[in-house]
Amino acid sequence: MGLTKLALKIAAPAPKIESFSRYLFIGPHPDDIEIGCGATVAKLAGEGKQISFLILTDGRYGDGHSGGIKGAELAALRRQESVASAERLGVKDVRFLDLCDGGFYDYEDMKKGIARIVGECDPDLIFAPDPDTGRECHIDHLNAGRAASHAAYFAPYQGIVEREGASAADVKGIAYYMTAKPNRYVKVSKEAFALQMEALFGCHVSQFPAGDAETKQLQMYLKLRSADFGIRNMSAHAEGFRVLGVTHMHCTPETV
C-alpha cells in the first residue's frame, strides 16, 4: 500500500454506513434495491432509521417472465410489486420517477429527478448501483450510478442544485451496491436476510416466478454472496458496499 493511500485511509476513512440516520436507496428498476442491498434495508428499517426508496424507471421491458403482460400494464404491476416489497422490508416512503425502462429517456431528466428527491429527503447517505465495476452493461444501472454520484456530490451546493430545480441537502456520502470493490460491510441477521429473500421473491413475482431457472440462480447467488461477505466479517450474513465520503468524491482517486 502506497503512502498516499495509507494516509487517506487514516485521515479520511470511508464513512460507516450504520452511523447515519437518514438514507435514500436509489434503484434503476423495481427489484434492484432488493437484489443489491435488501438485507441492509431490513436491518436499518428495523432500527428505526428514516429510509426512502426512489425507483427511476418503470421496468416495462422486464417482460421475460411476466406471463404476457407488457408495456404500461407491466409497469403498473411492477410499481405495485415495488410498494409491497418495500413494505415487507419496513419501508413506506417509495417514490418513482417513471422514466422509460431501457434508456429511453433524457439523462438530464434522471439527474434532475434524483436531485429533486435528494433535496426533499435530505439523506445522510445515498445508495446506488456502482457504475464503475468494469462489467455492468445495463445502461439504466450505469446512468443511475452516475446520476446518483452527481447528486451526492453537488447536494450541498445550493446555487448548483437550484439550477436543477432542487433544494440543497447535507449528504455525507454515497454507498454503491452491486460493487466489485466493497470497502464497508453491514452485518445482517438471518432474519434480515430472510426478509430480503421474501421481499424479492415473494413480491417481485413478475420477474422471479417460483421454480424458474433464473430465479433459482439468483437465489443461490444471493445466498453465496451473503455467506461470503459474512465470513469476511465473522457473521452468518453480510452485504458489501463501496462507500465514499465527501473527501473521496473529488480529487482523491486512491481506493479507500
C-alpha positions in Angstrom: 0.0 0.0 0.0 1.4 3.4 -1.0 1.9 6.2 1.5 -0.8 8.4 -0.1 -3.4 5.6 0.0 -2.5 4.8 3.6 -2.6 8.4 4.6 -6.1 8.7 3.1 -7.3 5.7 4.9 -6.1 7.1 8.2 -7.1 10.7 7.7 -10.4 10.1 5.9 -11.7 6.6 6.3 -14.8 5.5 4.4 -17.9 6.5 6.4 -19.6 3.8 8.5 -22.9 3.0 6.9 -24.8 2.4 10.2 -23.7 5.6 11.8 -26.3 7.7 10.0 -30.0 8.4 10.5 -31.4 9.1 7.0 -31.0 7.0 3.9 -32.1 7.2 0.3 -31.9 4.0 -1.7 -32.0 4.5 -5.5 -32.9 1.7 -7.8 -32.6 1.8 -11.6 -35.6 -0.6 -11.8 -38.1 -2.2 -9.5 -36.3 -5.0 -7.6 -32.7 -3.7 -7.9 -32.6 -2.3 -4.4 -33.8 -5.6 -3.0 -31.1 -7.5 -5.0 -28.3 -5.2 -4.2 -29.0 -4.4 -0.5 -32.3 -5.7 0.7 -31.0 -7.2 3.9 -29.3 -3.9 4.8 -32.6 -2.1 4.2 -34.4 -4.5 6.5 -31.8 -4.1 9.2 -31.8 -0.3 9.1 -35.6 -0.1 9.0 -35.7 -2.4 12.0 -33.5 0.0 13.9 -36.0 2.8 13.2 -33.8 4.7 10.7 -35.5 7.0 8.1 -35.5 5.3 4.8 -36.8 6.3 1.4 -36.8 4.4 -1.9 -36.5 6.1 -5.3 -37.2 3.8 -8.3 -36.0 5.5 -11.5 -37.5 3.6 -14.4 -40.8 1.8 -14.9 -39.5 -1.7 -15.8 -41.8 -2.0 -18.7 -39.4 -4.2 -20.7 -38.7 -6.7 -18.0 -41.3 -9.0 -19.5 -39.4 -12.2 -19.9 -41.4 -13.9 -17.1 -44.5 -11.7 -16.9 -47.0 -14.1 -18.4 -47.5 -12.0 -21.5 -48.1 -8.7 -19.6 -46.3 -5.9 -21.3 -45.8 -2.2 -21.6 -47.9 0.1 -19.4 -49.7 -2.8 -17.8 -46.5 -4.4 -16.7 -45.1 -1.0 -15.5 -48.2 -0.6 -13.3 -47.8 -4.2 -11.9 -44.1 -3.6 -11.2 -45.0 -0.4 -9.3 -47.4 -2.4 -7.1 -44.7 -5.0 -6.5 -42.2 -2.4 -5.5 -44.5 -0.9 -2.9 -45.4 -4.3 -1.5 -41.7 -5.4 -1.4 -40.6 -2.1 0.3 -43.3 -2.6 2.9 -42.1 -6.1 3.6 -38.7 -4.6 4.3 -40.2 -2.0 6.6 -40.1 1.0 4.2 -43.2 3.1 3.5 -41.8 6.0 1.6 -41.4 4.8 -2.0 -41.1 7.3 -4.9 -41.0 6.9 -8.6 -39.5 8.9 -11.5 -41.4 6.8 -14.1 -38.7 7.1 -16.7 -38.9 4.6 -19.5 -37.0 1.4 -19.0 -34.2 0.6 -21.4 -32.5 4.0 -21.5 -35.4 5.7 -23.5 -35.2 8.9 -21.6 -33.1 12.0 -21.3 -30.3 11.5 -18.9 -30.7 15.1 -17.7 -34.2 14.2 -16.6 -32.9 11.4 -14.5 -30.2 13.6 -13.0 -32.7 16.4 -12.2 -35.2 14.0 -10.8 -32.7 12.5 -8.4 -31.5 15.9 -7.3 -35.1 16.9 -6.5 -35.8 13.8 -4.4 -32.4 14.2 -2.6 -33.5 17.7 -1.7 -36.8 16.6 -0.4 -35.5 13.6 1.6 -32.3 15.3 2.8 -30.5 11.9 3.3 -27.2 11.5 5.1 -26.2 8.6 2.8 -27.3 7.7 -0.7 -27.3 4.1 -2.0 -27.0 3.4 -5.7 -25.6 0.8 -8.1 -21.8 1.0 -8.7 -21.3 2.5 -12.2 -17.6 1.5 -12.2 -17.5 -2.2 -11.9 -16.0 -2.8 -15.3 -18.7 -5.4 -16.1 -22.0 -3.7 -15.7 -23.7 -3.4 -19.2 -27.2 -2.2 -18.5 -27.5 1.5 -19.4 -30.1 2.1 -16.7 -27.7 0.8 -14.0 -24.8 2.9 -15.4 -26.9 6.0 -15.7 -28.4 5.5 -12.2 -25.0 5.2 -10.6 -23.5 8.2 -12.4 -26.6 10.4 -11.8 -26.6 9.5 -8.1 -22.9 10.3 -7.8 -23.6 13.7 -9.3 -26.4 14.3 -6.9 -24.5 13.1 -3.9 -21.5 15.4 -4.5 -23.4 18.6 -5.5 -26.3 18.2 -3.0 -24.9 20.8 -0.5 -24.3 23.4 -3.2 -27.4 25.5 -3.2 -26.6 27.5 -6.3 -25.9 24.4 -8.3 -28.9 22.3 -7.2 -31.3 25.3 -7.7 -30.4 25.2 -11.4 -31.7 21.6 -11.4 -35.0 22.6 -9.6 -33.9 21.1 -6.3 -33.1 22.1 -2.8 -29.8 21.6 -1.1 -29.2 18.6 1.2 -26.5 17.7 3.7 -25.4 14.5 2.0 -22.3 13.0 3.7 -21.6 10.1 1.3 -22.6 7.6 -1.2 -22.7 3.8 -0.8 -22.5 1.8 -4.0 -24.2 -1.6 -4.1 -23.7 -4.3 -6.7 -20.0 -3.5 -6.4 -16.8 -5.5 -7.1 -14.8 -3.5 -4.6 -16.5 -3.3 -1.2 -14.8 -1.3 1.5 -17.6 -1.3 4.1 -19.8 -4.2 5.2 -23.1 -4.4 7.0 -23.6 -7.5 9.2 -27.1 -8.7 9.0 -29.1 -11.3 10.9 -30.7 -14.4 9.4 -34.0 -12.7 9.9 -32.9 -9.7 7.8 -31.6 -11.9 5.1 -34.8 -13.9 5.1 -36.8 -10.6 4.7 -34.7 -9.7 1.7 -35.5 -13.1 0.1 -39.2 -12.8 0.9 -39.4 -9.2 -0.4 -37.6 -10.1 -3.6 -39.0 -13.5 -4.5 -42.4 -13.2 -2.8 -43.3 -9.7 -4.1 -41.5 -9.3 -7.5 -43.2 -12.3 -8.9 -43.5 -10.9 -12.4 -39.7 -11.1 -12.6 -38.9 -14.1 -10.4 -41.6 -16.8 -10.7 -41.2 -19.7 -8.3 -39.3 -22.6 -9.7 -37.9 -20.7 -12.7 -34.3 -21.5 -13.6 -33.2 -17.8 -13.4 -35.0 -17.4 -10.1 -33.1 -20.3 -8.7 -29.8 -19.0 -10.0 -30.3 -15.6 -8.3 -31.4 -17.2 -5.1 -28.2 -19.2 -5.0 -26.1 -16.2 -5.9 -27.6 -14.1 -3.1 -27.1 -16.9 -0.5 -23.5 -17.4 -1.6 -22.8 -13.6 -1.6 -24.3 -13.1 1.8 -22.3 -16.0 3.2 -19.1 -14.9 1.6 -19.4 -11.3 3.0 -20.5 -12.8 6.3 -17.4 -15.0 6.6 -15.2 -11.9 5.9 -16.9 -10.2 8.9 -17.3 -13.2 11.3 -21.0 -13.1 10.8 -23.6 -15.5 9.3 -24.6 -12.9 6.7 -23.4 -9.5 5.5 -23.7 -7.2 2.5 -20.8 -5.2 1.0 -20.6 -1.7 -0.4 -18.1 0.7 -1.9 -18.6 3.8 0.3 -17.3 7.3 -0.5 -17.3 10.2 1.9 -17.2 13.8 0.8 -13.4 13.8 0.7 -13.3 10.8 -1.6 -15.7 12.2 -4.2 -13.3 14.8 -5.6 -9.6 14.8 -6.5 -8.6 11.8 -4.4 -8.6 8.8 -6.8 -6.9 6.4 -4.4 -9.1 3.4 -3.3 -10.2 3.7 0.4 
